[in-house]
Amino acid sequence: MNWLTAHGKAFLLALTRLAQAPFNTLLSVLGIGIALALPAGGHLLLDHVAPLGRGAAATPQLTVFMAVEADRQAAREIENRLKARAEVARTEFLEREATLARMQASPGLGEAVRALPKNPFPDAIVVTFADETPAALEALAAEARKWPKVEHVQIDADWARRLAAFVRLARTGLLLLATLLGLGLVTITFNTIRLQVLTRKDEVEVSRLLGATDAFIRRPFLWYGTLLGLAGGAAAWLLVAAAWLWLRLPVAELAELYGLDLMLALPSPLKSAVLLGVAGLLGWLGAALSLRQQLRLDSVR
C-alpha cells in the first residue's frame, strides 16, 4: 500500500507539473506525436498494401503467347503439352479472333485496331498451376520458351513478387525510421527532464537534506517522462486518424478504378495499445537516462 500511495502521489505531482507549463507541454507532446505518427502511419499503410501482393500471388498464372504466324494446330499441341504437366492444374485457350473482337470493342483502341489490315494478335494459353512454388513457375516458363512456335512466355504474378519485395524493403526502411525517431523521442524527454531537474534543483537538495532517497526524488520525474510519452502517443494516434479521414475517400476511388480491394482502416485496439505503450516506455527511458546523469552530477557536486 505504501508503494502504491507513493506512486499515486508521484503521478499527481507529475500531472501538476505538466499543467503548470501548458505551452511547453503542448510543444513537447506535438514533437513526440509527429515523430511517432510517421512510422505508425507508414506501418498502417503497409499493412493495407501487403495483402494485395499476397492475394495475387495465391493464384499465379503463366501465359504462353504463340507466334502470329503459328496455325491453330500448333497452338493446340502446345496446350496439350501443358495439360500433360503435373504442375499444371488447368489451361484456358484464348483464340486470336476473340482477342481481336475484344480489342475492337474497346472504346480507346477500337478504331485503331479496326484500321489494321490483318489480325495482329496471337493465340494464347493461360496456365493455372497446381504447384505454385516460384521454382515450378520459373522452370516451366524457361522450358516453354524453347518450344516451337512460342513467341513469348509471361508469368502474370511477377508484379506481385515485385510488390512483395517493395513491401519488404519499405518495412526495413520503416524500422530504421522508427528507430531514429524513437531515439529522437528519448532525446526530447531527456532534455525536458534535465530542464525540470535544473528548475527544481533547490527542491531536490532540500529533499536530500530531509533524508529523501534517490528513488523518492526520481519517482515524479519518471512519471513526468512517462506521461509525456503517453500524451505524445495519443497525439500520434490522432494525427494518424486525421490522415485516415482525409485519405480514405481518395484511396477508395483509386482502388475502385484499378479493381483493388483496398480500404483504409483505423489502427486496431491492439496496435493502438502498442503505440501508447511504446511511447510511454520511450518517455520513461529518456527520463531515466536524464535522471541518472543529472542526479549523479548533483551528488558529485
C-alpha positions in Angstrom: 0.0 0.0 0.0 2.8 2.4 0.8 4.4 1.7 -2.6 1.0 2.4 -4.4 0.5 5.5 -2.3 4.0 6.8 -3.2 3.4 6.2 -6.9 -0.1 7.8 -6.7 1.4 11.0 -5.2 4.2 11.0 -7.7 1.7 10.6 -10.5 -0.4 13.5 -9.3 2.7 15.7 -8.8 3.8 14.9 -12.4 0.4 15.9 -13.7 0.5 19.1 -11.8 3.9 19.9 -13.3 2.7 19.2 -16.8 -0.3 21.5 -16.2 1.9 24.3 -14.8 3.6 24.8 -18.2 0.9 24.1 -20.7 2.6 25.7 -23.7 5.9 23.9 -23.2 4.0 20.6 -22.6 2.0 21.1 -25.8 5.1 21.7 -27.9 6.8 18.6 -26.5 3.7 16.5 -27.0 3.3 17.7 -30.6 7.0 17.0 -31.3 6.7 13.4 -29.9 3.4 12.9 -31.7 4.7 13.9 -35.1 7.8 11.7 -34.6 5.6 8.7 -33.7 2.9 9.4 -36.4 5.4 8.9 -39.3 6.4 5.3 -38.5 2.9 4.4 -37.2 1.2 5.7 -40.3 3.7 4.0 -42.6 3.2 0.7 -40.8 -0.6 1.0 -41.1 -0.3 1.8 -44.8 2.0 -1.2 -45.4 -0.5 -3.5 -43.6 -3.1 -2.5 -46.1 -0.9 -2.8 -49.2 0.9 -6.1 -48.3 -2.3 -8.3 -48.8 -2.6 -7.1 -52.4 0.5 -8.9 -53.3 -0.3 -12.0 -51.2 -3.8 -12.2 -52.8 -2.4 -12.1 -56.3 0.4 -14.5 -55.6 -2.1 -17.0 -54.3 -3.2 -17.8 -57.9 -0.2 -17.3 -60.1 -0.7 -17.8 -63.8 1.5 -18.2 -66.8 0.5 -17.0 -70.3 2.1 -18.6 -73.4 1.8 -16.4 -76.5 2.2 -18.2 -79.8 3.9 -16.7 -82.8 1.5 -14.7 -85.0 2.2 -17.0 -88.0 1.6 -20.2 -85.9 -1.5 -22.1 -87.0 -4.3 -23.3 -84.7 -3.0 -26.9 -84.7 0.4 -25.9 -83.4 -1.3 -23.8 -80.6 -3.4 -26.8 -79.6 -0.4 -29.0 -79.5 1.3 -26.6 -77.1 -1.9 -26.6 -75.0 -1.9 -30.4 -74.8 1.7 -30.4 -73.9 1.0 -28.0 -71.0 -2.0 -30.0 -69.8 0.2 -33.1 -69.5 2.4 -31.4 -67.0 1.9 -32.5 -63.4 2.4 -28.9 -62.0 -0.5 -27.6 -64.3 -4.0 -27.5 -62.8 -5.8 -26.3 -65.9 -5.4 -24.3 -69.1 -7.5 -21.7 -70.9 -7.2 -21.3 -74.7 -7.6 -17.7 -75.9 -8.3 -17.6 -79.6 -6.8 -14.8 -81.6 -10.2 -14.0 -83.1 -11.7 -13.5 -79.7 -8.9 -11.2 -78.7 -9.3 -9.2 -81.9 -13.1 -8.8 -81.2 -12.5 -7.7 -77.6 -9.9 -5.1 -78.7 -12.2 -3.8 -81.5 -14.9 -3.3 -78.9 -12.6 -1.3 -76.6 -13.5 2.4 -76.6 -9.9 3.6 -76.7 -8.4 1.1 -79.1 -11.3 0.1 -81.3 -10.8 2.4 -84.2 -7.0 1.8 -84.4 -7.5 -2.0 -84.3 -10.2 -2.0 -87.0 -7.9 0.0 -89.3 -5.2 -2.7 -89.2 -5.0 -4.9 -92.4 -4.9 -8.2 -90.5 -5.2 -9.6 -87.1 -2.0 -8.8 -85.1 -2.9 -10.8 -82.1 -1.6 -14.4 -81.5 -3.3 -17.4 -79.9 -2.5 -17.6 -76.2 -2.8 -20.2 -73.5 -3.3 -19.2 -69.9 -2.0 -21.8 -67.4 -3.1 -22.1 -63.8 -0.7 -24.0 -61.6 -1.3 -26.8 -59.1 2.3 -26.4 -57.8 2.5 -22.7 -57.1 6.1 -22.6 -55.9 8.3 -20.0 -57.7 10.7 -22.7 -58.8 8.0 -24.6 -60.6 6.7 -21.5 -62.3 10.2 -20.4 -63.5 11.1 -23.9 -64.6 8.0 -24.4 -66.8 8.4 -20.8 -68.2 12.0 -21.5 -69.1 11.1 -24.7 -70.8 8.1 -23.3 -72.7 10.2 -20.5 -74.1 12.2 -23.2 -76.1 9.1 -24.8 -77.6 8.5 -24.3 -81.4 6.1 -21.5 -82.4 6.2 -20.0 -78.9 6.9 -16.3 -79.2 6.7 -15.1 -75.5 6.0 -16.5 -72.0 4.8 -14.2 -69.3 4.4 -15.0 -65.6 1.4 -12.9 -64.5 2.4 -13.0 -60.8 5.7 -11.1 -61.5 4.1 -7.8 -60.3 3.0 -9.4 -57.0 6.5 -10.6 -56.3 7.8 -7.1 -57.1 5.2 -5.7 -54.7 6.2 -8.2 -52.0 9.9 -7.2 -52.5 8.9 -3.5 -52.3 6.9 -4.1 -49.1 9.9 -5.9 -47.5 12.2 -3.0 -48.4 9.6 -0.5 -47.1 9.3 -2.4 -43.8 13.1 -2.3 -43.4 13.2 1.4 -44.1 10.3 1.9 -41.8 12.1 0.1 -39.0 15.2 2.3 -39.5 13.0 5.4 -39.5 11.2 4.2 -36.3 14.5 3.6 -34.6 15.8 7.0 -35.5 12.6 8.8 -34.4 12.5 6.7 -31.3 15.9 8.0 -30.4 14.6 11.5 -31.1 11.8 10.9 -28.7 14.2 9.8 -26.0 16.3 12.9 -26.6 13.2 15.1 -26.3 12.3 13.6 -23.0 16.0 13.6 -21.8 16.3 17.3 -22.3 12.8 18.0 -20.9 13.6 16.1 -17.7 17.0 17.7 -17.5 15.4 21.2 -17.5 12.9 20.0 -14.9 15.7 18.8 -12.6 17.6 22.1 -13.0 14.5 24.1 -12.4 13.8 22.2 -9.2 17.4 22.0 -8.1 16.7 23.6 -4.8 13.7 21.4 -4.1 15.9 18.3 -4.8 18.6 19.5 -2.5 16.1 20.2 0.3 14.6 16.7 -0.1 18.1 15.2 0.2 18.7 17.1 3.4 15.4 15.8 4.8 16.6 12.3 4.1 14.7 11.6 0.8 16.1 8.6 -1.1 17.0 8.8 -4.8 14.0 6.6 -5.6 11.7 9.1 -3.9 13.3 12.1 -5.8 13.2 10.3 -9.2 9.7 9.0 -9.0 7.8 12.2 -10.0 10.3 12.8 -12.8 9.9 9.3 -14.2 6.1 9.7 -14.1 6.6 13.1 -15.9 8.5 11.4 -18.7 6.1 8.5 -19.0 3.0 10.8 -19.1 4.8 13.0 -21.7 5.4 9.9 -23.8 1.8 8.7 -23.4 0.4 12.1 -24.4 2.7 12.1 -27.5 1.5 8.6 -28.4 -2.1 9.8 -28.1 -1.2 12.8 -30.3 0.3 10.4 -32.9 -2.9 8.3 -32.9 -4.9 11.4 -33.5 -2.6 12.5 -36.4 -2.9 9.1 -38.0 -6.7 9.1 -37.6 -6.9 12.6 -39.2 -4.8 11.4 -42.1 -7.1 8.4 -42.4 -10.2 10.6 -42.6 -8.5 12.8 -45.2 -7.3 10.0 -47.4 -9.9 7.2 -47.2 -12.2 8.6 -49.9 -9.4 9.3 -52.5 -7.8 5.9 -51.8 -11.2 4.2 -52.2 -11.8 5.9 -55.5 -8.3 5.0 -56.8 -8.7 1.3 -55.6 -12.1 1.1 -57.4 -10.5 2.4 -60.7 -7.8 -0.3 -60.6 -10.1 -3.0 -59.2 -8.2 -3.4 -56.0 -9.6 -4.5 -52.6 -8.1 -1.6 -50.6 -9.9 0.3 -47.9 -8.0 2.2 -45.3 -9.0 1.5 -41.7 -8.0 2.9 -38.3 -5.4 1.1 -36.2 -6.9 -1.9 -34.3 -7.2 -1.6 -30.4 -4.2 -3.9 -30.0 -2.0 -1.7 -32.3 -3.3 1.4 -30.6 -2.3 0.0 -27.2 1.2 -1.0 -28.6 1.7 2.6 -29.9 0.8 4.1 -26.5 2.9 1.5 -24.6 6.0 2.1 -26.8 5.5 5.9 -26.4 5.2 5.7 -22.7 8.2 3.3 -22.4 10.4 5.6 -24.5 9.3 8.6 -22.4 10.2 6.7 -19.2 13.6 5.6 -20.8 14.5 9.2 -21.7 13.6 10.4 -18.1 15.6 7.5 -16.5 18.7 8.3 -18.6 18.4 12.0 -17.8 17.9 11.5 -14.1 20.8 9.0 -13.9 23.2 11.6 -15.3 21.8 14.7 -13.6 21.4 13.2 -10.1 24.9 11.7 -10.3 26.3 15.2 -11.2 24.4 16.7 -8.3 25.7 14.2 -5.9 29.3 14.7 -7.0 29.0 18.5 -6.5 
